[in-house]
Amino acid sequence: MLGRVKNNNMRRVLVLILGMVICLSGCTMIPKYSQPKAPVADQWPSGAAYLKAQPKVKVSDVTQMRWQEFFTDSKLQRIIKMALDNNRDLRLAVLNVEKARALYGVQRAKLLPVVNLEGGQAKQRYSSDFVSPGASRTINQYSVDLGITAWEIDFFGRIRSLKEQALQDYLGTQEARRSAQITLVSEVARVYLTIAADRANLNLARSTLEAQRSAYNLVLRRYKVKIAQEIDLRRAQTQVDTAMVNVMSYIQQEAQDQNALDLLAGSLVPEDLLPSDLTGVSPLMDIYPGLSSEVLFRRPDIMAVEHQLKGAYANIGAARAAFFPSISLTTTLGSASNEFSGLFKAGKGTWTYAPQVVMPIFDARTWAAYRVSQADRKIALTQYEKVIQTAFKEVADVLAVKGTVDQQIASQQSMVDSAEKVYLLSNKRYTNGIDNYLSVLDAQRSLYGAEQGLITMQLTKLINEVRIYAVLGGGAKEDSNERGPVSRDSFEDNVLSLLGSKLIKSEH
């Protein structure tokens, strides 16, 4: 008797295993995905604004480059590390990845049955009219059941389609986190370089203030001996006041930029990590995207929207599967007795087997959901194309700056040199009484403006190099200690392997 019960139980287990295998290996109705053609040119723009030199770093190396390789300044590296550890925006992006990963785990778990062990007791008293004479009117019932409740067997791939959509959402969120990291690193570098430029401008403003004070004292002495006119003295005083305003303005701007850097770093950045000026910043690695625009497909933000597009395809598969029958299974295996001591004795076994098939005949919501899934795919495709076009523009813009900025800096440096000579000559002519002080003032303003313009152009070049690194998807390489993405079929493969091993052991 016990052997027959054991054989029956084994057959039921084999039936459940067969159902799992069918469910996990079933087909889906997801449309076949093919990567859309990029709505941009295959090559980068060409013309007078763009360099014609060959790339100095291969395209594949740019996307696989770690940020430490590009940002060689040791102080900047320490600040970037602080930001990666403490920045709240990046922390939120990481938490969103963990949430999407967990949601994917919830969705893929629906492919497997939920097995519950239930135990219960029921005690009921019947009317004497409903029991045989002499029989007890109070009935006790004890039961223990092991079973599956309403397990949907995914013959038509609805659950697998939803699982695929959840997987694409997770992968898209993972790419969004990588994109957020690139944005954070590049923004920290931009603010760091801006502070260096602020300090360079502040040093320039202070030196200009000292020069203006010296010029004012000279005019004052000449005014006292009746050599200079009062209007020259007032003009000199105006220049001193203007220089003082510029000094305080750059002090304020530097403080605000330091606050921005503290916010990005997530904590106060020590003073010894801040740059003295632009000349104290180590040069960045010189990179170039090469000739083909295919590098755009390696950018995390474009990979993220492509995962969204794949998820929209999977959603169509789930909407299609809703038109087909839904098959679910409820089954239990247990024991029941009117006495607790007899619960596990021979002859007390019970079982239930209740498959259910629901065939949709007419449901307008199903058709509406299918049309929504089609519209979602078109929206995702349009967003994908728009992101690619935006990325192409961003790269083209930084290439235009890269192709012209060196010549602009050279011309600006020549302008500074000429303005400095004009100032020295004008000051000498005024001292010798050949010219009036107005010429000196014009020369001073021209020199100060040219020096400010040179600092601005130098900052523009450095920030543009940072932007090239960012728009090419640099720094997207994962650290070795970070958790990699979920394998598409690793979970199901592990389950099937486990079931297979148990089945082989049971046969032996």
Buried (B, 14 or more C-beta within 10 A) or exposed (E): EEEEEEEEEEEBBEEBBEBBBEBBEBEBBBBEEEEEEBEBEEEBBEEEBBBEEEBEBEBEEBBBBEBEBBBEBEBBBBBBBBBBEEBEBBBEBBEBBEEBBEBBBEBBEBBBBEEEEEEEEEEEEEEEEEBEEEEEEEEEEBBBBBBBBEBBBBBBBBBBBBBBBBBBBBBBBBBBBBBBBBBBBBBBBBBBBBBBBBBBBBBBBBEBBEBBBEBBEBBBEBBEEEEBBEEBBEBBBEBBEBBBEBBEBBBEBBEEBBEBBBBBBBEEBEEEBBBEBBEEBEEBBEBBBBBEBEBBBBBBBBBBBBBBBBBBBBBBBBBBBBBBEBBBBBBBBBBBBEEEEBBEEEEBBEBEEEEEEEEEEEEEEBEEBBEEBBEBBEEBBEBBBEBBBBBBEBBBBBBBBBBBBEEBBEEBBEBBEEBBEBBEBBBEBBEEEEBBBEBBBEBBBBBBEBBBBBBBBBBBBBBBBBBBBBBBBBBBBEEEEEEEEBEEEEBBEEBBEEBEEEBEEEEE
